[in-house]
């Protein structure tokens, strides 16, 4: 599933091509996504221009002056900028055509993505209103993180992935960040000190930033706006490396299940 870095890479890739451009056509080949694409969306969008392309958690928000188009890549989706005349392939479910002669195309084999329209501020939308702050937000500090973990006995990996606490730390990046700061994924959240929370937050930010700079992670379906794959997966320390030697100490990487999610860790480096 595309996580925060992949969505941010997508945002940066599509923004220069569609910001300031007028929508001239909308093609919906498959309405039955995770939530049905509104039937009147073509009529609603045609003639509007895109003021900006923003991101909130894993949602892309296209400000169209009169409202916002909310896009989500789901489990296997990707957005690409292609010429308007480009033939549609299988699983190309949605096109947004612009006056520049290019279009934004949603490819989503599993159809868990979303294309939604709202006229209310997106932060008030039911899919977004409950979300915690962004990991790069100035309000998020080590002390803030420690306060969120205080009294919670759940595994730290689960708490990092709880978008009601803080968004953006999906399974891949929770595994990687916890390794990089030496914390075992099963450790209880309320056992993490303020000092270690400071280190953990710095590591989360650094891990996400490195992935963004590397174009994200490509495990199965993800490609960026020009069709290129990300390559952060080439630098993984633990994720998807069961039984391979730890890059730091040589100990075989272990695989465990925490809340049914694959969890990779080094039994020597992480305590």
Secondary structure, DSSP 4 states (H G I P E B T S, - for coil): ---HHHHHHHHHHHHHHHTTPBEEEEEES---SSSPPPTTHHHHHTT-B--EEEEETTEEEEE-SS-EEEEE-TTT-EEEEEETTPPPPTTEEEEEEETTSEEEEEE-TT---EEEEESS-GGGSTTTTT--EETT-TT--HHHHHHHHTT--SBHHHHHT-TTTEES--HHHHHHHHHHTT--TTSBGGG--HHHHHHHHHHHHHHHHHHHHTT---SSS---TTSPPP-GGGG-SSTT-TTSBPTTT-PBPEEEEETTEEEEE-TTT--
